[in-house]
């Protein structure tokens, strides 16, 4: 092989590897490629109340389990006897998730509030947002402050249309103390 052929082959190989890496990392970063159950999606968020003192954190989010329909309803009834059943065209979905937070720089003393309104949202495959489920999630519920070096697991509840076979879960860090910084992460609720 000539030097030009070797250089061309090397360049083509490097470009193909470089093109494959972002594609592998893209899962969970868009609604067209949501992460399936069991997949951990990593991102960076910036926490703090003052734009001048924002700190970067690595966040890892894993959708551990999805329970839908009758089994979800039974779990909700066990968690709260006063829970109301879904209307005939809807059903509950429960998602068990794990969040991990790591500081990228010192001091790493900010926290991220899990369970804030609108932070975790169920959406239809065509982009419609579902209303929050008016129920108490099973214990442990995914709520409370998450500090650097900690992880937390818990359940969240959603109410979706029965006919929607591919609902999505969107995690928006901007509504949990990330001061409008951080990518929206997407997961399969099926």
N, C-alpha and C positions, 0 to 999 in steps of 0.2 A: 504494500500500500504506500502511496505517496504521502508526503507530509500534509498536503492539502486535504487528501481524503481522510486521513486520521484526524486532522483538526475539525473537518466538517462533521465526521461521525461523532467526535467528542462533544462538539457544540450541540448537535441534534439530541444526543443522549441527555446532556445537562438540561436542555430546555424541556424535554419530555418529563424528566424527573421533577423539575421545578413546577411544571404545570400540574403534575399529579398531586403534589403536596398541598397546595391551596384547596384543591377539590376535596381531599380527604378531611381537611380541617373545616370545610364549609358546612358539614352536617350540623344542624341545629342553629345555624345562623340565618336561615330564611324560612318562610312558611312553605316554600316549594321543596325544601329538603329538611323536614323536621327530624329530630333525633328520636330513635325508637326507645322503648323501655330497655333499661340497663346500660344505656350509653351516657357517658359523662361528657358534658360540654363545658369547656373552659372559656373564660373571658376576663377582661379587666374592667373594673369599675373604679370610680373616684368618689370617696366619701368625705363628708365634712359639710358644715353649715355655711362656711365662709369660702367664697371662690378663691381667695388668696391662699387659704390653708388646706386645700384639697389634697388628699393622699391617695396614691394608687394602691389597689388591692387586686389580687388574683382571686377569682371566684370560680368554683367548680360546682356545677349543678347536675344532679343525676335523677332521672325519673326511674324510681325503683320498681313501682308496681302500679297497675291500673286495674280497677274493679268497676264493672259497669252493670246497670240493670238491677235485677232482683237481689243479687248478692250485695251490691252497694247499698240498696235500700235496707236490707237486713242489718248491715253494719251501722247504718245511720240510726235505725230504730234502737239498736243496742246502746248507742252513744247518747241518745236523747229520746226518751219515750214520747215526748211531745212533738217530735218531728212530723211534719205533714208530708203525705205522699205526693209525688209529682203528678201533674195533670196527665191525662191519657196519651197525649202526643209527646211527652217528655220523659226523661229518665235521668237518674243521678249517675255521675261518674266520680269515683274517688281516686285520687292520685297520691301515692306515697313518694316523697322526694327527700333528697339529701342535699344540703348546701354546705360547702366548705369555703372558708375565707382565710387568705394569707396576705399579710402586709408585704409590700414590695420594698418599702423603705422605713426607717425609723421615724417617728416613734411607733406607728401602727396602733394608735390608741382610739381610733374611730370605730363605730359599730354600724352595722347594717340592720335595719328593723325588718324582720320577716313578717309577712302577714298584713302589710299595709294595704289599704284599699287599692284596687286596680293593679296591684303588683303581679298577680297571677290571674290570667284571664283565659277562659275557654272561648275558642272561636270556631266557627264553622269553616269547612274547607274552602268556601267561597268568600271568606273574610268578614262574616257577620259576627259581632261580639255577643256572647250569651250573657244574660243577667246573672249576678251572683246568686249562688244557691242559698236559700233562706233556712239553712240547717247548721247544726253544730257538727263539725268534723269529728271523726273518731280520735281517740287519744293514741299517741301524742299528736296534737294539732301542730301544724307548722306555723308557729307564732313566736315573737319575741326577738330580742336583740341577738345578733350574731357578731362576735368580736373576732379579731385577728387570731388565728391559731385554733379556732373552734370549728366544729361541724355540728349540724343539727339535722335530724330526720323528723318527718311528720307527715300528717295527712291533710289534704285540702279537698273540698267538695265542690262539684260543679253540677249544673243542671243543663242538659242539652236536649235537642230534638232526637226522638228515637230514630227517625229516618236518616240522620246524619251518621254515616258509618265511619267517617274519618275526621272527627273533631281534632282540633289542635290546642295546645297549651302554649301561651305566650308568657314569658317572664320578662317584665320590664323593670330593670333596676332603678330607673329614674324615679319610680314612685316608692322606693324603700330607703331613701336617704343617700342615694348615689348622686344627688345634685345634678340631674340631667346628663350624667356621663355614664356610658356603658351601653353595650349592644343589647337589643332584644333577642332573647334566645327562644327557640321553638322546639316543641316536643310533640310526639304523637300520643293522642289520648285513645288509641285503639290497639 
